[in-house]
Amino acid sequence: MAQTGTVAQRLTDAGQRVEIVPVSTPGDRSSAPIAEIGVGVFTSALRDALLQGEVDVAVHSYKDLPTAAEEGLALAAVPPREDRGMR
């Protein structure tokens, strides 16, 4: 949600109206290792929300996105990485 807030603020600063719509994914709801719950558990619900027109934009960690393209979707932007002092 921190990444979403940053992107939402940038869109607002650019004059766009923004509504943050939280989307819960199977990965968010599970404490099991990804190896057990499967690939795409953090992106599948976001992809579905985009394709069904429930949201116009989804924000997600770039490192967790699938490498294969999804028909009907496009990676529109990659904001600069912010150093928040975490090492």
N, C-alpha and C positions, 0 to 999 in steps of 0.2 A: 504494500500500500504506500510505502514511502516513495517508490519510483512513480507510482500513479499520481501522487500529490505533486511531485516535481513537474511531471509532464502536464498535468491539469493547470498548474500555475502558469507555465509557459504559454499554454493555449489561451488562458484567460488574459494574460498580458498582451497577447497578439489580437485581442478583441473577440475571441470566440466565447460563446456560452458553453459552460461545461457542467455536466452532472456526473458525478462518480457513481457508478453502478457496481457494487461489489459482486463478484462471481466466485462462488465456492467450488473448488475442484476436488476430485477424488483424492488427489495428493495432499490437499489441505486437511482433509478429514481423516487421514490415515497416519498412524505413527510407524507403520511397517517400512522397512528399507525399500528403496525404489526397485531394487532387484526382485523383490517379491510382488510389488503391486504393478509393475510394468512401466514401459516407456510411454511418455505422453500424458501421464496422470496430472501434470500441472497445467497442461495446455489444451487438453481436449474440451473442457467446458468453455474455455475462452474462444476456441475455434468455433464451437457450436453456437455460442451467443452471437458471434460476428456473422456467421452464415445464415442464422435465423433472423437477423435484423434487430436483435434485442439491444445491441450496442453498436456504435459506429467505429469505435477505436478500442483496442485492447493494449494494455501495457504489461510487459512481462520481461523477466530477465533474459537477455539475449543468449546467454550461455545455455539456457534450458530449452531453446526453440528447436524444433526438428530441423534437420538439414534439408529434407525434401520439401519442395514447394507444395502448397495446398491450393488446388484449383478454386478460384473465386476469392482468394486472399492475396494480399501483397504486404511485404515488409516495407512500410512507408518511411520510417525514420529510425535512426539510432542516435539518441542524445549522447552528449559527451559524458564520459564516466566521471562521477564525482568522488573525490577522495574525502571520505568522512573520518579520517584518522584511524580507521580499522586496519590493523595489520596482523 
